[in-house]
Amino acid sequence: MKAANVKVFTDFIIDRHAVYLRKAAGAPKPWTEDPILQQYKFCNVYRELDSTTVWIADHWRTPHQDDPELWFAMLVARLINWPPTLEALGYPVPWNHWTFCAVLAKRKDLEEKVYSSAYMITTCRKKMNKLSFNTTRLSKIWEIRDKVRPQPGESLMAFHTRLMSCYGVGSFLAGQVVADTKYTPLLRKCEDWDTFAASGPGSRRGLTRVLGQGDVLKPWQWREEDWHAKALELRAQVNVALPAHMAPLHAQDLQNCLCEWDKYRRIIEATKRFRMMKYPGRKGE
């Protein structure tokens, strides 16, 4: 792993968190001299600081942290991922599919935003509208909740694997549910609390960029175990280099940072291509 690449990636993490701190302190814009961080939206370094996560924690997770079905509420939260809709819906345990349909359909009829665009949650190639598919998905999972809910003493990996066995739940969505539920008493002491992470295309491309080898355009050439091992190696190097005022990253936060790093680098590359097209050099330059 190239030290220079690790440093540039770590500097990005530090700069991005500095933006958050200045904004939170009420400092006026610009919060950074980096033009890309000024113009584009990036997730926070620590997922727990993202505004949607803060809303979910304050209104659903913390008040219901001892509910054995809280994980199901986190699944509902991340399928929608839009606080105004979640507020209109109310805490969704016990599950009532009629209420879910009525609330979301009403918002759509009023031409109000229903879902966030932050996560690409699809209908898994089913020929159904999003509301019908999500209602079916959630109802099926609620029926088998006794087999899915997290168990005392198990690992985050075990819970993630079980979530992925549910109808319409892939690795990314399962990882988001784990990332929320891990902060509850039941999972807070899991042996892999700091080290669990599941990769996605963005974090695979991001790690490829940091390594400085491999094909960024072919993220699925990574084997999951290889990606995870390299990600933990990178995490150790990044955490050593973070300033004292920043808490160490757990593996899921590092995974998110890798996604954002890939986005950052793609913006740079797109800008360079645009400049080359707009200002083509003369022959011989």
C-alpha positions, -999 to 999 in steps of 0.1 A, spaced: 0 0 0 16 32 -12 23 56 17 17 87 -4 -17 74 -15 -26 66 22 -16 101 32 -37 118 5 -67 97 15 -62 105 52 -58 142 44 -92 140 26 -108 124 57 -93 151 80 -103 179 57 -138 166 53 -143 164 91 -129 199 95 -157 211 72 -182 194 95 -166 210 126 -166 245 112 -201 242 100 -213 228 133 -196 257 151 -215 282 131 -185 295 111 -194 313 78 -188 298 44 -165 287 29 -156 260 54 -127 248 33 -104 260 5 -109 227 -14 -132 236 -44 -147 201 -46 -156 200 -9 -171 234 -13 -193 225 -43 -203 189 -38 -220 171 -10 -202 143 8 -212 121 37 -196 128 70 -165 109 80 -185 95 109 -218 81 98 -234 88 131 -230 126 123 -250 125 91 -283 144 95 -305 114 86 -287 91 110 -290 117 137 -328 120 132 -332 82 132 -311 79 164 -330 106 182 -365 97 172 -365 59 167 -333 42 179 -326 57 213 -362 58 225 -367 22 215 -332 8 220 -344 -21 241 -371 -32 216 -360 -66 202 -375 -56 169 -356 -23 166 -336 -38 138 -368 -40 117 -375 -3 123 -339 4 111 -347 -16 80 -378 6 74 -358 37 81 -331 29 55 -355 18 28 -371 53 31 -341 73 44 -361 106 44 -370 120 79 -402 139 69 -416 106 56 -404 87 87 -419 113 109 -453 110 92 -451 72 94 -441 70 131 -422 42 147 -431 11 126 -432 -16 152 -454 -35 153 -456 -36 115 -488 -24 99 -486 -26 61 -519 -6 57 -504 23 76 -472 21 56 -491 22 23 -514 49 33 -487 73 46 -464 69 16 -492 70 -10 -506 102 6 -472 119 3 -469 108 -33 -504 121 -41 -495 155 -25 -463 155 -46 -442 155 -15 -408 137 -14 -411 102 -2 -376 86 -4 -341 100 -2 -319 97 -32 -289 90 -11 -292 52 -13 -300 34 -46 -327 11 -32 -343 -8 -61 -371 -33 -67 -346 -60 -73 -356 -62 -110 -392 -70 -100 -419 -55 -122 -436 -36 -94 -437 0 -83 -415 9 -54 -442 12 -28 -457 -22 -36 -423 -39 -36 -413 -23 -3 -446 -32 13 -442 -68 2 -406 -69 12 -412 -56 47 -443 -78 53 -424 -109 43 -395 -101 66 -418 -92 95 -434 -126 92 -400 -143 99 -388 -118 125 -382 -145 151 -356 -160 128 -339 -127 118 -336 -106 149 -301 -102 164 -291 -127 191 -271 -120 223 -234 -128 218 -234 -132 181 -212 -113 157 -222 -84 134 -212 -106 105 -236 -133 115 -265 -108 118 -255 -93 84 -255 -128 68 -289 -135 82 -303 -102 70 -291 -110 35 -311 -142 35 -343 -121 37 -365 -113 7 -351 -83 -12 -322 -75 11 -287 -73 -4 -254 -67 12 -256 -29 10 -290 -26 27 -281 -53 53 -249 -33 61 -269 -1 67 -292 -19 91 -262 -34 110 -245 1 111 -276 14 129 -284 -15 151 -248 -19 163 -253 11 186 -280 -6 206 -272 -25 239 -277 -59 222 -249 -55 197 -227 -29 213 -203 -55 227 -200 -77 196 -165 -90 190 -163 -75 155 -180 -42 164 -149 -23 152 -138 -46 124 -170 -56 106 -177 -40 72 -193 -52 39 -179 -38 7 -199 -22 -22 -188 -10 -56 -179 24 -43 -157 12 -14 -141 -14 -37 -132 13 -62 -120 36 -34 -97 10 -20 -84 2 -55 -75 39 -58 -57 40 -24 -37 9 -33 -27 24 -66 -32 -9 -84 -59 -29 -100 -87 -18 -123 -110 8 -108 -136 0 -135 -139 -36 -123 -147 -34 -86 -162 -68 -85 -129 -85 -93 -122 -81 -55 -129 -111 -34 -148 -100 -2 -122 -115 21 -93 -98 3 -111 -64 3 -118 -68 40 -83 -77 49 -68 -47 29 -95 -24 44 -85 -33 79 -48 -28 70 -57 7 57 -79 15 87 -49 8 110 -27 32 90 -54 59 88 -62 58 125 -26 62 135 -24 94 114 -56 110 126 -52 141 148 -60 138 185 -94 155 182 -107 128 158 -119 95 171 -106 63 155 -127 50 125 -144 17 128 -144 -4 97 -179 7 85 -169 43 87 -137 36 68 -159 18 42 -180 49 38 -149 71 35 -137 49 7 -170 54 -11 -166 92 -7 -130 90 -18 -140 73 -50 -166 100 -56 -140 127 -49 -116 112 -74 -142 107 -100 -151 144 -98 -115 153 -103 -112 130 -133 -144 143 -148 -132 179 -144 -99 171 -161 -117 155 -190 -139 185 -193 -110 209 -194 -92 188 -220 -123 189 -242 -128 226 -237 -92 236 -240 -75 210 -263 -38 214 -265 -22 222 -298 -3 195 -316 31 190 -299 20 205 -266 
